[in-house]
Amino acid sequence: MREFDLLVIGSGPAGQKAAIQAAKLRKRVAVIEKERVVGGACINTGTLPSKTLKDAIYYLHGFKQRSFSSMSCSLKKSMTLRDLMARKDLVIKHELEVINNQLERNDVELIQGTASFVDPHTVQVARGGNDMDTLHAPFIVVATGSRPRRPEEIPFNDVTICDSDSILSTEAIPKSLIVMGGGVIGCEYASMFAAFGIKVTLFDKRNDLLRFVDQEIVQALIYHMRTNGVTMRMGEEIDKVATDEKGRVVTNLKSGKTIVTDALLFSMGRLANTDLLNLQAAGLTVDKMGQLKVNEHYQTDVPHIYATGDVIGFPGLASTSMEQGRLAVCHAFQVAQSTLPKVLPYGIYTIPEISTVGKTEEELTKEGVPYEIGRAFYKEIARGQIVGDLEGLLKLTFHRTTMELLGVHIIGDGATELVHIGQAVITYGGKVDFFVHNVFNYPTLAECYRTAALDGINRLAKN
């Protein structure tokens, strides 16, 4: 049995940052990873590959939507997702090198194998065959991530019927696709495939998309998706999914509708990767999604065992997972730290992309907060004309009396970068007139903040 100060199960964003934080505190750390490479779904099957695909399609699609009369962009009919993902392998290779070098530089031991608890302080690692390794530590961080949910009634073949992982290895681009799930992942894939020219049908049993996003922004996204040919089937439930004699996917809905497509992408939920951990031996139980319950310090019901990232559920973002892992280790080794910030940005990599931080109109209405809004359209800004995005929108919500900035909601080019300006102002309790008295580089999309602030202040003056 080998002794460590900390064991980290999983090498995704949460596990990686947890291990590095402990190493910076001069602790002896081991990271256990069952896959052949580090990085988890974020690097290998989720965040980076899908965002690389989005950027490739957006780049190609951009020539069609921007008014460059002397330029054109034609797509090869035989182009596959592999062609579009040409840079993906380079990006992943670079990120894997960064992670491996960081772990090695900080003397973190990387152990490849499948971990399972023997008791609350002991973990056994199966390396393959009969080779077993037994590790012991006073603190353990569970950061095993998640995987796409695959219901038994969906006949996955990972060729024409895929989840959000296997869709990335599909060789041929289908002419038509049904996307099941109107959440973040479903909307991202539906919008990017539609922009590429695929006939997409987006299906969900709920009647609305992205309920945590300001609905004006969601409606703008729906407009863009429909303009690119996405058919919405909301409030529908699956009856049966099968393939016909030609290999096409036949989706029957309980409403009696039948949708025939070349392929299907199922993106309705993710399950935490906790089923192989033998958590009972550690005194832990999980919910129906395989997730662990934690307190504000990311401690499970067994206080020396922490859980971070996708295994604890919402928000399940790489950005928040990193900070959760770091904060969990700080708490374990009694290093004074604040909790996870309450003001968190959300990035949705649809085409066009969306980013939001703070309160939506719907939330403020429900809470009875007196608020006003200000809008700036990209077409009003010189930079919007330059980049060719004439339909982008930046929207501010702020308190009518105190003028405190309460929310920033953006759809359009660079939204996930632009949102951080508003995030900083909200975090430090700034007021909307900060943008009026601030100087922005010209021409930039950041000027939208001043235009939106002036629009909101003018609304107050008229009332």
Order of alpha helices (4+ residues) and beta strands (2+ residues): beta-beta-alpha-beta-alpha-alpha-alpha-alpha-beta-beta-beta-beta-beta-beta-beta-beta-alpha-beta-alpha-beta-beta-beta-beta-beta-beta-beta-alpha-beta-beta-alpha-beta-alpha-beta-beta-alpha-alpha-alpha
